[in-house]
Amino acid sequence: MQAILDLTIKDLEYYLKSKGFPNFTARQIFSWIYKKAIFDFERMSDLSKSLRNFLKQNFYILGLALIQKQISSDGTQKFFFSLSNQQVIESVFIPTPRRLTVCISTQVGCKFACRFCASGAQGWQRNLTSAEIIEQIIYPAPFFGTKFFENAERCGIYLKTASARVVNNLVFMGVGEPLDNYDHVLKAVRILNSPDSVNIGARKMTISTCGLIAGIQRLAGENLQVELSVSLHAGDNQTRTYLMPINKKFPLEKLLPACRNYYKKTKRQITFEYVLIQGINSDLRQARKLTKLLAGLDAKVNLIPVNPFRNEFSRPNKLEILLFRDILLKAGIPATIRRPRGVDIHAACGQLRLRSNEDYKRDFEGDLSAAI
């Protein structure tokens, strides 16, 4: 059985035509899945009975099992999904007055073991498929009383909270390194961007990376208007290597030229993520190093006060954070301070995958597939 979510509209058209079915039925199937959130082939009433039977015999739509949902006091929602081998992944829905952001995982675990991040603490297990990536967005739709707009110009998911909000911002910033799972991530981006799918604009999708230069170079040549976010976290190699072991392989003198070349090719502003950690990288000396590093580059900096993980690091105080930001602003570098969301349910930046698969198995009495 094949995951139908792994197929682009062209893939599905070609496959159905090769089996003797009209290729226009591919768009009907996409409409049922992505616009109407119908995940049962038998309910796709405008398809012939022979096609429905064929689809049931050859494809499945949902491969994940939703095992738990947690809701933060600030409205953030975290979803736990079990894979076919009972490994667990997490994704986060973050509502604001103007948009609904979904933070998506791209791997089970992470290879890169940044000191301030829970995602890599238990190592890497495998890449997610494009279908598993896409499912994190569309699975919650019917389960939690959401549906898809059928307006072709604004296809998207909206969440029935106090006021309906369209899912109009996707960030590939959950567990895993997206550019280490390049092909599956890019295929998911293209499917989600398609007018036949949920039609989320490329500029509303952000791909984050710890600094994999080959991936940045490939992305620059994709002719996609996606946003690139680079985890920086220091203005010098010594500090960055301490926080991010990947810096040994891709130090700043290699990473920054790759970022400048990315901007030269795409003309897209780059966001640099910077986790502020008291006594490590939050003093004014580090801020000045950062301004020199980014001089002349069209970039903005997202300052993130570190979130609780190992009790190894602590946040700077408010004055220190504001002074750091002001150094950047005075140098002409746009800088924002990220408001922590979902800290109480371990859904904030750097907190995903705080628990191991063994923890999940204990929580759900050893059988994740029966947990919901």
Protein Blocks (a to p, Z undefined) as FASTA:
>chain_A
ZZfklpcfklmmmmmmmnopafklmmmmmmmmmmnopabfklmmkbcfklmmmmmmmpcf
blcdcfbdcddfkopacdddddfkopacdddddddfkbccddddfbecjfklpakbmklm
nopfbdcdfklmmmmmmmmmmmnopacdfbfklgccddddfbdcddfbdcdfbgcjfklm
mmmmmmmmmmmmpmklnopafklpccddehiaklmmmmmmnopabdcdddfkpabfklmm
mmmmmlmmmgfklmmmmmmmmmmmnopacdddddddehklmcfklmmmmmmmmgoiacdd
dddddddfklmaccddfklmmmmmmmmmmnopacdddddehklnopaghigokbcfklmm
mmnnopaklmZZ
